[in-house]
Structures are given as C-alpha cells and as structure tokens.
Amino acid sequence: MEKCVRVNSSCLWCELRCFGQQLANGLWRPSAPDEPKERDKVTKDFLEIQRSKVSSSCNWRRSTISYRPYQAIDLLLTFFAYTAYHATRKTTSIVKSALDPQSPDVNLKSPFSWRRAYAHKPLESTRNSWMLGAGWEPFKGSDGTSLLGELDMGFLFVYAIGKFFSGHMGDRMDLRPFLTIGMVGTGVFTALFGVGYWANVHFFYYYLIVQMLAGLFQSTGWPSVVAVVGNWFGKKKRGLIMGIWNAHTSIGNITGSLVASILLKYGWGWSMVVPGLGTTFIGLAVFLLLPVSPESVGADIDYDDLPSPKKVGEEVTEPLLKPGVEDESAVGFSEAWRIPGVAPFALCLFFAKLVAYTFLYWLPFYISHTAIEGRYVSNEESGTLSTMFDVGGVVGGILAGHISDRLEGILATVTAIIDGTGSIGAAIGPLLTGYISAKSWTAVFSMLMVSALIAGLLIITRLVAADVTAKFQSAHASDRSRSSTLEV
C-alpha cells in the first residue's frame, strides 16, 4: 500500500496525524500474507483517489492552521526542558547541608554579632544533629566547605567552557537529538552523584568527575532551547514572550529545591537520583515531540512576524541597489571581542552571574548554618526559604521582557562569548564562597556587593556612553546642516 507523504518521517506528530487520517478513511489495516493480488478496477480507482487526498492533507506544508499550535508545543517543551536542567543543577545546593552538616569553622568564626552568643556553646547544644545527619566523608571535615566549593568550580568551569563550543555544535547538528543527548547525559550523571550514597563512595574525585561531566552535558541546554524558540518566534513581542518563557530558570530552581528538600529525609541520594531520572524522561519526550523549526514539520510561515512593507511616502534609508554581496561568514573569536558592546556586556554578566550563582549554590547552606531567632532550621526549611530568591527572579524576568517590548530595543551581540564569560564568573563565585565562608560570611556578602556594584557600573557606563555619543552626533549633524543653510 502506498505510504502517506510526510515532511519529516522522524517527527512523531507527522506519523500520528497521517496514521489517523489513513485510519479515518479506512485505508490502514495490518498487512495480511494472503492479500489478493487482483482487485476490482472500480475499487482501485476509488482507493487511488482517497490516497491522493490523504497524501495532500498529510503534507503539512499546505496546512494554514498548524503554525500556532506548534508554537505552543515548542514553547512548552523547551520550557520544561530547561526547567529540568535547572532543577538538577539546584539539587547540589540542597544536598550540601547533608554532606557537611556541622562544619565548626562556619559556626565559630562568623563575625555576626547576633551569632556570637552561640559561639561559646557546643554546636550540639544549639543545633540538633539529627536534623542533618552525621555528614558524609570526605565533606564533613574541617575543609568540607572548601571541597564543596571545588565541586561547584568543577561543574561550572566545564559548563562555561562547554558554552563556547555547544553553540557551534548546535548549528551543525539536528537540535532535537542534540538537546536530547544533553538532557539524558545530565540526568544520568546527576543520578550517578546520588548513587554514591548507596554505593558508599567516599572518594572525592568520583564526585568531582561526575559533576564535571554533568556540567559538560548541561552546557548543551541553553544554546539549543534558545535556537529552537528563535526558529518559531519573530521579533514582534518577543521580549514579553521570552520574559515569561525565561521563568524556566527560576521555576527549575524552585522545583529542584522543593523536591530535593522533601526527599532529603529519606537519604541525600534520593535528592539527586529522582531529579536526574525526571530530566532523562523529559529528554526522551523532547526527542519524540519537539518541533525544531517550521521547516522540519512543514508548518506554514507566520506572516505576522515578517516585516511589514513600506507605505508610500515613508522614508527609505536603504539603497535600491546594494554595492556588493553581503559577507555572511562567521566572525572569529578575537574579532567578536572587538565588536562594540561585547566586552562590557560580557564583563557585566561575569559579575552578575558571580552574584546569582553564589546565591544559587550556597543560599540553602548559609540558611541552614545560620541561627534564625535563636534556632537552626532543618534542611527542608532552608531549601524552602531559599526559593524566595527565585520567586523574585520570575517576576523580574517577566517585567524585563515587557519593558524590552515597550522600549523596542534590540541588541545584537555574540551570545556565546557573553554567556560564556558570565558562566566563568558563575564558576568563580561559588568557589570563592567555599573558601571565604569558612572564615567569615561577612566577607562573602562584601564580595557579592562589590560584584553587583561593578556589574551595575559597567552596564550604566556603556548605556551613558552610547547616549552621549548619539546626542553628540545629532548635535554635530544639526550644526553642519545649519552652516550649510547659511552658506546657501
């Protein structure tokens, strides 16, 4: 029997729709070995007509109503995909308090005045050891916070380096299997970290290597989901859409914190294995269901996202005939750094991510090791309290997207360099916190305040310089126009 015409035979949506249409027209049935070879001529003609109808309807390039549903599917799948990425990334911050529950350096050397009242007391008298357990070698010693900081550094350093290359690989590979490989790898190595609980692994480099490999697979996530969403959404109202969609980062952090906190009482291994398995499952769903682009599934172009034609009388600034062929070759790494705006924005993101990822990886640990109203909270309570930081991230992201649409500002930079540089800052912040917090949490917060100040100065200086330059050029052009008028 003639098969239905499909745009993409690997797309599950194409297969299901064609199968349903064949079934509705009575054309599909299991092949029988004794099927008669001769048929009545009238039946043959009828079947040929029906097959042509099914083939035409199964070619989705002719569908005019499939674009919007595909946009919704794409937005939801990429949202859940990156939510899963961040959920697995957040689990280690919850597990830290179980790995190093009673670090004496953190308790005795904190300079906060409201903590000094507890410094002279034995740690067990102010904090019940059953809340966090006995700890886990090799992290429960005096250098436990330093080792935990090195785990963060290993993960985030490989993650940052991978960001510089994953974008180029994604451009040369099918994004659907590329994203699936990243999610499955992330889930597997996150789960392997938790397996150390049941396997009774106390070798530091096992956890370090697992974290580094997890960071490598994590680096595939952001370039992939951004590219897929960019294939489906034009520039019109993209800021608000991306602001809402970008809430996946904070939603993932909140989900990871709550799930890991709830499971921690059953053993810290469960806090790693369950999110890892969930990420693997979502990765398989992405492989089966994700429409990478309109071309991959044959959806019609959304003409609303195309630029509107110029009306008669509107100013046209582009020449009718271009002097030559545009150079579409990619810029080199060093050339990209010389593009105006790349370096300051990259450094701004460096310090901004240093602050954000320090809170991401160390806020639950800090809360659980800090007396609040005379008592120490449990792991579950500290994980729940730390989610307030991400709740603010959801609101701020949506507002920033809405403001971007109102201002209609578009900035074209080299994403890999900017985000990769920011990820290096994200790696350095948690590492420094691991060492500095053993001496003083005041020094940690001083570092965060200085980093936030530098990030703000970089972005403000860049914007002010651009504004002053634009005004100077406008005034200079006005003076030239006035002088030419006087000469005439």
Steps between C-alpha positions, in 0.01 A plus 500: 500500500627844414629689803384841611721792395672656800726799530707348779476126551673524838240736645250320720233762431523434125472125554199530730310739277556298183407179679181658633398626158567163340301329773210743458488433126513124550831467319709349779487143613766246596655338196385144445720239330210369294383840369357451151711641221206581270244763582198634334579797274237721666647428844850583375389835359317585822803415714731704280279807540486457879875449521565822312272687741680357804840573348404860437366550850799326661740738330497760774653768287149565368344538843411856599398430861795298628739785580347629825455156662859418415616823661320401819648149491847640440471754780372245752755229418799734511363653821480160670835398355693790649297481820632144535856620433481751783320262734793257481744787534335620821500165680867519601436817700240313708717192545795706628347535844475121528855444375651758738240552775718614790797695374653653814679772304173636369351519848790632708658751264196691386532869598127573518428644844173312534689178434770556764260413777496147369871472428602408854246219518567153367355459154284207606328710766376760252435268212352153497729268307210284386380784278786457256645161586860412566631639172681321221870445455703671366280811533428501874849596612641842579566561129151389397389839367816527291438161341139591428620820336737298283207283387317814391811627327546174310140496382479867403845523342426215260153647448651837406754350259230283345286809436763633257480184287146370540356785295721413203415131532129578518524695173644196327277231653130427517391683814251233607751216556761752617269626775393144583861386544565794732193430714556125524869553585408758763245265656736203501792677667276677750364160598852355517588763759214368714600138438807572712266502801400134457837390361665653809746701290724731702753582228496875428612472138205274418260782585722759331518308171126428503428869558735606219335262253158621611615857432616400151156363409328795670679739263295368207173623646491876467630537140262226384178627656572860396561392140181292490285779644661749262395282206133534593466855633569819313607831646148629565431484876794264543612685812182424696488143367863439593447666839221257584679205341825587677328436832606137447828583674333606824223239474767232459690628802184504710398152385846357560517656846160374610540148359851458641398639840203264528704194401799585718351336809501165317871533416689763301543258209129523419532878467735444206359186338135606471569835323753322278246239391242774442740689272571182304128438451441856377796461264337197339174695468692779326644253250154363416296820497713813449441687171839662442392745230206568267694342215556176690126434528382689195308770685411810304689823563339738744476811288416713803863470610636621166591870467214704357556662159569871481207720421511770234666810640685323781870571524725235350862510610631188322639535146306337219811329369749358746864554403598139548423163648463490875766312691317237702808325635520463876732730690795358688532485876743793527300703248182446699661654808567818299133543410370807688309395808624142527777553758308721747187287483706181542676643807167624635357149474820362657438689825121463485525121472763493773237642734207295370677163504645559844145533627394205285758261646555631851180666624341179643832411665530846653142495632539155657827605669364830632297541819163659426326634812721285717463171316637322195253396233487156342608419146142500375432842652823649365425369151150647512623838623764516226230485230400860578808612307368324189146628546643847456678376187169396341342841555811689393541301179142560388524873578830528313348334193200733507724807535712374209192488277391849605844646432531299177873467555691226317865425575695265272808353668691180500295288739755226553771741616272699729332198658825303519677785677209526740525128572867543594389752760238250612777245555728734693233631740402167662866392515604815688198465728610150598832634627392840634193374689722287726650826626216748482160526333535878522787481252280292269224759496755779456628317191145470366423869557819611326428268205145630466630859512756431226236333282271800540777748422597309186149496356426862600832625362434325170147640469604852601790496254269388219245767589761776518652391169160500330419849631842630395460362149149645477620844611794484261271409210265784593788751503617383159149529360462853641837612361422363155167687504674829587751454220219461249 
